[in-house]
Amino acid sequence: MLFLSLVSLPPLCSQGSDATAWHRQSGITYSLAIGHTIPNSAEWNYISDNYLGIDIAESRTQLWTLAGDTLASLLRRPYQMGLRVNLSYYPNPIAGHKLGLAGFVVEPLLDVGNHHLGLELDAGFAFYSNPFRLSKDATNVFIGSYINCLIQAGLSYSYTIPQFGDIVLAAKFLHSSNGYLVKPNKGLNYLQTELGFRPFRKSRQAADIRLSASDIHGGDWFASYAGGMVMPRFVSRRHKYFYVNTARLGWLYHFNAARAAGLNLDLTYNYSFNELHDVNNDPYPLPFFVGLAAAYEASYHRLTLHAALASYLLRSDHGTTLVYERLGLFYNIGNQSRRLRQFVGVSLKSHMAHVDFIEWHYGLKFR
């Protein structure tokens, strides 16, 4: 679901509106939220419950602009970036109450007159007041740490009342877990709706992002290394945590300055599998797994959202499924017009939508 939400459509704009309608949508949005906790399976139906929350979000509109030229029709994609904080109250809290802090991007899907529809993607942290280790509650097997990852995806609709502000409606899917750094870590999922108001504010101008023609099309090679730590799902006799190392080599084709897709090879060495293979007398001969990934990237100036769906080419039959996924956020360092560029970032590697560990990346792109 999260991977599909990254594939956005070009915005439908009314004639002459360009990005002016989206200029108005910069500012602070105050929202009330109503949500529902979704059980992972029928076994966990006892966590199904409604909750209430408040959300405050500060956003600013950005525009892609060609250096020395007017706004190109190909890049007529004004979008919003910002930060939000929210607090959720659960009448029957399974892991306590939740405080969320996240960065977000809203990309326009529809912009007609006073009606605006956008795709929203959020990534940040969720802080729970009563995780497993504090509560000592055998029914709380979902969150084992105070600090967890928070991912949100959904649609937001706003209606502009001239000289007054915007009425905002949103529907979102939320997921929080700790990337298997602390057990238990089944994670918590939510469906949430929001009703908000963004007051009108004068002098809200969009920030221009200047691009050269070489930034728009073409292919990039990339190579990266990611380190991480994993707490194995089995009960280890040796260690509580194990190191994980991943090397990637791939190629991305840029359809424009904001979108790219391609393929990459993964080489993953997970130290926890050494013990698993010994216990099972596994004949697999290699010290690492080899995977092939189809990747998609959506860039917002220096920030890049990365999503990949992959399959192992070489692997042991123990410890993993054949298919795995990666969802990450990368920061591009320096002048992106150079032939050699650097990036850093963080990603979640999961098998069948169940996060296994967090990867911390450093990489190079070159053309």
N, C-alpha and C positions, 0 to 999 in steps of 0.2 A: 504493500500500500504506500509506504513512504517513498519507494523508488518511483512509482507511477506519479506521485504528486510532484516530483521534480520536473517532469516533462510538461512545460507550460506552453500555452498557445499564444500567438501574437495578439495584442490587445485590439479590440474593435473600438475605434474612436469616432465620435461624431465629427463632421467636417468642421475644420477651423478650431477644434478644441485643443489639438496637439497635446501638450502636457499641462496646460493651464489648469485644467480641472484637478490634476493631481498635485499641483502646487498647493491648493487649498487643503489638501489632506495631510500636510505636515502639521505637527503640533502634538498636544497631549490628549490622549483618549482615556476617559474614565468609564469603566465598565463593571456591571454586575454579572456574575457567572453562575449558572446552574449546571451541574454535571452528574454523571452516573459512573460508578466504578464497575468495570467489566470483569467478570470472573475469567480466569485463564481456561477453565474447563468446568464441567458439571461438578467435579469434586470440590471446587472452591466457591460454590454458589453462596456460601455464607458471607462473602465479602461484597456481594451485590448491594449497593446502597447509593442514595442520592446525597449530594453535597452542595454547599453554597460557597461563593467566593467573590473577591473583588480583584480588579486588574487595573493597573495604571501603566500606560505605554507612551513613550516619547518617540516620535518618528520624524524623519526628514526625507524629502524627495531628492532623488539623484537622477541625472540625465547623462546618457552617452552622447558625446559630441565629437565630430571629426575635427581635428586640428586644421584651422584655416578654411573651414567650410561650414555650411549651415547644418542643422541636425539632419543626418541622413535618414531616408525613409526606412532603410533596413534596420536601423538602430533606434527607431522611434519608440523606445521602451522606457519611459519614466518608471521608476520603481522607488519603493520606500525602504529605508533601513532604520533600525532603532533598537531601543532597549525597553524591556517591560519587567515589572515586578507584580506578583500576584500572591494572594493569601487564600487558602481553601480551608473551610471548616467542615469536618465530617462528624455528623451526629453519632455514628457508631464507628469510631476510627480503628482500623485494623493496624495501622502503623503510626498513629498520631495524626496531627494536622500538618499541612504542607505549606511551605513558603517557597515560591519559585522566582528565579532570576534568569532571564534569557535575552539573547539578542535575536532579532528577527528581520526577515525580508518579506515584503509584500509586492508581488508583481501583478500588474493589471491584466485582467482577462477581458473586461468589458468597461467601456467608458462612454456613456451616451447621456448627454445633458447633465442632469443632476444625479444620475445613477452610476455607481461605480462598484465593480466586482473585482476582487483580487484573490490570488493564491498566496497563502501565508505559510511560511516555514520558520520554525523557531528552534533554537538549540541553546541549552544552558544547564542550570543546576536546580535540583529540588532538595529542600532541607525538610526532613521529617522529624517530628517532635518525639516520637516513641517507637524507634525501630526495635528489631527483635532483641538485641542484646540488652536493651534497657528494660523492655517489658517482661522478658522471660515468659512470654505467652506462647504456648505451643501452637496456637492457631495462626500466629503471625509468622508465616514462612516466606513472606514476599519481599520484605525490605530488611536488610541486615546492617545498614549503616545510616548515619545521620545525613551524609551528603551523597547525592545520587545524580546521574545524568538525567536531563529532561529534554524530550523531543516532542514537538508539537507540529501538526500539519492540518490545514483546513482552508475554508473559504471565508472571506469577510466581505460584506456588502455595506455600502454607505450611501445615504441620501443627503445631499447638500441643501441646506436652507440658507439662501443668500444672506450675507451679513450677520448670520446667527451661528452657524456651525454645521456639523455633520452628525446625523443619527447613524450609529454603526451596529450591525448585526453580524455575528460570527458563529460558525459551527466548526469544531475542531476535534481531532483525535490526539490524545496525549499518552506518552509512555515514559515511565521513569524506572531506572534500575541502576546498579552500581558497576556494571561491566564485569561482574563476577570477581570483584576485589574482596568482597566480604560475603560469606554465606550467612543466611539464606539469600537467594537472589532470583526469585521467580519473576520479580518486577510487578508493577501495577499499571494497568491500562484504564483510560477514562474516555468517555464521550462528553463533550462540554459545549454548551451554547452560551453566547454572551450578548448583552444589550448595553450599548455604550453611547457616550456623547463626546464629541470633539469640538470645543468652542472655537469660533472663528478668531483668527489671529492675523493681524496685518503684517505685511512685509515678509511673507513666507516665500522665499525664492528657492528654486531648485539649485543644487550644486552641480556644476558642469564637471564631467570627467573627460579630459582631452585625450584623444586617441589619434595615432597616425594610421595611414592606410595599411601599413604592414601588420597592424594589430588585428585586422578584421578577418582575413582568411588564411588558410595554410595549415600545415601539419607540424606538430611538435613531437619529438622524442622526449621521454622522461625516464629517470631512474631515481629510486628512492630507497631508503632504509627506514624501518620502523621497529622500535623496541617496545616491549611491554612486559607485564607480569600477569600470570593467570593462576587462579585458585582452581585446581582440577575438580571435576564433578565427582570423581571417585574419592574414597578415603585413602590418602597417601600415607605410606609408611616412612617416607623420607623427609618431605618438606611440606610446609603449608602453602608456599608460593613457588612458582617456577618461572623462569625467564622464557620469553617468546621473541624470536627475531624473524622479521619478514623483509625480503628484498623484492622490489618490483621493477620491471623493465617493460615499457610499453610505448604506444604511439597514439596520439590524439589528433583528430582533424577538426579544425575550427570552422564552423559554418559562418560565424560572425564573431565579433569581439566578446559576445556573451555566452556562446554555446559551443560545446565540443563533444565528440564521442570517439571511442576507439577501443583498442584491445591492449591487454597487458598480461605478462606472465608473473606469477607469484611463486617465490621460494620461501617456505615457512618452516622454521625449526622451532618446535615446541618441546622444551625439556621435559614436560610432564609425561609425554608419550613414551619416554624411555622406560619409565617404571611400568606403564601400562603394557608395553610390548613384552617386557620381561615376564610379567605375571601370566600373559597369555601365550608365551612362547611364539611370538609373532615372527614369521619368516621375512617380513618386509625388509629389503636390504639397504635402503637409503636412509640417511640421517635427517632428511627433510622431505616435505610434501611439495608437489608441483601442481599449480592451478592455472587455469586460463580464465580471465575475467573480461567481460564486456562492460565498459565504463562510460558514464555520461557525466559531464560537468556543466554547471551553470555558474557563471562568474558575475560578480558584482564589484567591479573595480578590483581591489586587492583581495577580496574574499572570494573563494570558490567552494561551492557545494559539490561534493563528489559522491556518486552512487555507482555501485558495481554489483553485478550478478555473475557468479563464477561457479566453475565446476573443477574438481580435482582431476588432473590427468594421471598422477601417480600418488598413491596414498595407501596407508594401512587400512585394513578392514575394521580396526578397533579405534574408538575414540571420536570419530567424526562422521557426519553424513557426506554424501557425494557433493551436494550443492551448498554453497555458502554465499554470504552477502557482505558488503562493506558500505558504510555510510559515514562520510567524513566532512570536515570543514578545514580548508587550507588557506593560509595567508601567503600571498605572493610578495616577495621582497624585491625592492628596487625597480628600475626602469623596465617595463614589460616589453619594450621595443628591442631590447638586446637579444642577441642570438643565444646567449647563455643566461638563464635566470635561476634563482633559488626560490624554494618555498618550504614552509614548515606547516605542520597541522596535526590534527588528532582525528581518529576514526574509530568506529565500533565495528569489530568483526563478529559476525553472527552465523550460526548454522540453523536453518529453518526458522529464521526470525527470533532466535534465542541468542542473546549476546553472550559471547564467550570471553572476550577480553578487549581492552582498550589499546590502540596502537598510537605511538607518538612518532610522527614522520619528520624526516628531513630529506629534501630531494632537489634535483636539478632538472630543468627543462631546456632543451636546445633544439634549434632548427637549422 
